[in-house]
């Protein structure tokens, strides 16, 4: 299971830190990512991080958002600075993980956390 948290209401220019904790029986975790979906818009990949330190970001958040992971704690973070009203959306975490050493990787989704940025 994935538990996302950290969303809330913030003024433009403010910051938030999202967390996504993986629980349950997991043998290994691969790519971790944050997606977001605003009302009436398609889902967007915000940022992703591979098992090492390779990170990718959507152009709209480069320089403002930082994705990181703590493998020991099985947790992923998204530090969001300089928030804009356009960043308002439900943010979902996605993790590719293996439940066992001989299993394939599966995709898991968190329940979403709402971020609202007021102007």
Helices and strands as residue ranges (DSSP letters): E 2-5, E 8-11, E 16-22, E 28-37, E 44-49, E 55-57, E 65-70, E 75-80, G 85-87, E 89-98, E 106-109, E 113-118
